[in-house]
């Protein structure tokens, strides 16, 4: 089967995976993804790179040739990692996730009556995230372990979040929605202060909660 020179191979494969039709092996016009044109039995356009990898860790100090600070591998290679949306939310342009800029920007029960960061049990943290309506969105959820780890900046030193964008408590553990199968009465929580410590914590313990949503 011949392909148009205007149809990049990656785009052709992507559309073939999404819409495995018979000849001419192209999606119907109303099924073409945004940014593509469908004309003359060809797909025209460029398949834009998405989150095709892991974000940089943020480490810029190198301790030897070939270490993370030396190579600084990860996305994005160009552009800003985060966008401040101006509504107390931050978008991660690599992962396509949106986070609040601070726990104290959130209503109760994420915060106490006095405005400080509150602590919750694991079940209450999940419920609080599901019930949250914030910045015009109501599809928030509690972060999972991967969605939390990518907020670490390994060049920082207590706290180790990306402090340029996020104002989170300087110490304490944060619940994630992730439960190790071996210990179903525990969930994963991670530390925000000195080292990036992940613990398996009893679900009735009280920890901070931080929500996320997919853009």
C-alpha positions in Angstrom: 0.0 0.0 0.0 1.4 3.4 -0.9 1.5 6.2 1.6 1.4 9.9 0.8 4.6 11.8 1.3 2.6 14.2 3.4 1.8 11.4 5.9 4.5 10.9 8.4 5.1 7.2 9.3 4.5 7.9 13.0 1.2 9.6 12.2 0.1 6.8 9.9 0.9 4.1 12.5 -0.9 6.2 15.2 -4.0 6.4 13.2 -3.8 2.8 12.1 -3.7 1.8 15.8 -6.6 4.0 16.7 -8.8 3.1 13.7 -7.7 -0.3 12.2 -10.0 -0.1 9.1 -9.8 -1.9 5.8 -8.4 -0.2 2.7 -7.7 2.7 2.4 -6.7 2.2 6.1 -7.6 5.7 7.1 -10.0 7.0 9.7 -13.3 8.6 8.8 -13.1 12.4 8.5 -14.8 12.9 11.9 -12.3 10.6 13.6 -9.1 12.4 12.8 -7.3 13.6 15.8 -7.0 17.4 16.4 -4.3 19.1 14.3 -4.6 16.6 11.3 -6.2 17.2 8.0 -7.9 14.5 6.0 -8.1 15.1 2.3 -7.6 13.3 -1.0 -7.4 10.0 0.9 -4.4 11.2 2.8 -3.7 12.4 6.3 -1.7 15.6 6.4 -0.2 17.0 9.5 2.5 16.5 12.1 2.1 14.2 15.1 3.2 16.4 17.9 5.3 15.0 20.7 3.5 14.4 23.9 4.7 13.0 27.2 6.9 10.4 25.5 9.2 9.9 28.4 10.0 10.9 32.0 10.5 14.5 33.2 13.9 15.7 34.3 14.6 15.2 38.0 15.7 18.9 38.3 19.2 17.9 39.4 21.8 20.2 37.8 24.8 19.6 40.2 27.1 16.9 38.8 29.1 14.7 41.1 30.9 12.8 38.3 30.7 12.3 34.6 27.7 10.3 33.5 25.5 11.0 36.6 22.1 12.7 36.5 23.4 16.2 37.0 25.8 15.7 34.2 23.4 14.3 31.6 20.1 15.9 32.8 18.0 13.5 30.8 14.3 13.8 30.6 11.5 15.9 29.2 11.0 18.7 28.3 14.0 19.4 26.2 12.5 22.7 25.2 9.9 25.0 26.8 8.8 25.3 30.4 8.2 22.3 32.6 5.3 23.9 34.5 2.7 26.6 33.7 1.1 28.8 36.4 -2.5 29.0 35.3 -3.2 32.1 37.5 -6.0 30.3 39.4 -4.0 28.6 42.1 -3.3 25.7 39.9 -0.1 24.5 38.1 0.0 22.4 35.0 2.8 20.0 34.4 3.5 20.2 30.7 5.3 16.9 30.5 2.7 14.7 32.2 -0.4 16.6 31.4 -1.4 16.8 35.0 -2.8 19.7 37.0 -2.1 20.3 40.7 -3.1 23.0 43.2 -0.2 25.4 43.8 -0.5 24.9 47.6 -2.5 22.9 50.1 -3.4 26.2 51.8 -5.1 27.3 48.5 -7.6 24.4 49.1 -10.7 24.5 51.3 -11.4 22.2 54.3 -10.8 19.4 54.9 -7.4 19.8 53.2 -6.9 22.8 55.4 -7.8 23.5 59.0 -10.1 26.2 60.0 -7.1 28.4 60.6 -5.8 28.0 57.1 -3.0 25.6 57.8 -2.5 22.2 56.1 -4.6 19.5 57.6 -3.9 15.8 58.0 -6.4 13.1 57.2 -6.7 9.3 57.2 -6.2 7.6 53.9 -9.9 7.0 53.2 -10.8 10.6 54.2 -8.0 11.9 51.9 -9.5 10.0 49.0 -13.0 11.2 49.8 -11.8 14.8 50.1 -10.1 14.7 46.7 -13.1 13.1 45.0 -15.5 15.6 46.6 -13.3 18.6 45.8 -14.6 21.4 43.6 -11.7 23.8 43.0 -10.6 26.3 40.3 -13.7 25.5 38.3 -13.0 21.7 38.2 -14.7 18.9 40.0 -12.8 15.9 38.6 -10.0 15.9 41.2 -8.6 12.8 42.8 -5.9 11.9 45.3 -2.4 11.7 43.7 -1.0 8.2 43.1 2.7 7.4 43.8 4.0 8.2 40.3 2.0 11.5 40.2 3.6 12.5 43.5 7.2 11.5 42.7 7.4 13.7 39.6 6.9 16.8 41.8 10.3 16.2 43.4 13.2 18.4 42.3 16.4 16.6 43.2 18.4 19.9 43.1 16.3 21.2 46.1 17.2 20.6 49.7 14.3 20.5 52.1 11.7 20.7 50.9 12.4 18.8 47.8 9.2 19.7 45.9 9.5 22.2 43.0 9.3 25.1 45.4 9.3 27.6 42.5 5.8 26.5 41.7 4.4 24.7 44.8 4.1 26.0 48.3 3.6 22.8 50.3 4.4 22.1 54.0 8.1 22.0 54.7 7.8 18.7 56.5 5.5 15.8 56.8 4.2 12.9 54.8 1.6 13.0 52.0 -0.8 10.2 51.2 -1.0 8.7 47.8 -3.9 6.6 46.4 -1.6 3.7 45.9 -1.8 0.5 48.0 0.9 -2.2 47.8 -0.8 -5.6 47.1 1.3 -7.3 49.8 0.0 -5.0 52.5 -3.6 -4.0 51.8 -4.1 -2.3 55.2 -1.3 0.2 54.2 -0.9 2.8 51.5 2.1 4.6 50.1 3.0 8.0 51.5 6.0 10.1 50.7 8.1 12.6 52.6 8.4 16.2 51.5 11.4 17.4 53.5 15.0 16.0 53.4 15.2 12.8 51.4 12.6 11.4 48.9 11.4 8.8 51.3 8.5 6.5 50.4 6.8 4.5 53.2 4.0 2.0 53.4 1.8 3.5 56.1 -1.2 2.3 58.0 -4.3 3.8 56.4 -5.8 5.1 59.7 -2.7 7.3 60.3 -3.1 11.0 59.6 -1.1 12.5 56.7 -1.4 15.5 54.4 -3.5 15.1 51.2 -2.8 16.6 47.8 -5.1 16.3 44.8 -4.5 16.1 41.1 -6.5 16.0 37.9 -5.8 15.1 34.3 -5.9 18.1 31.9 
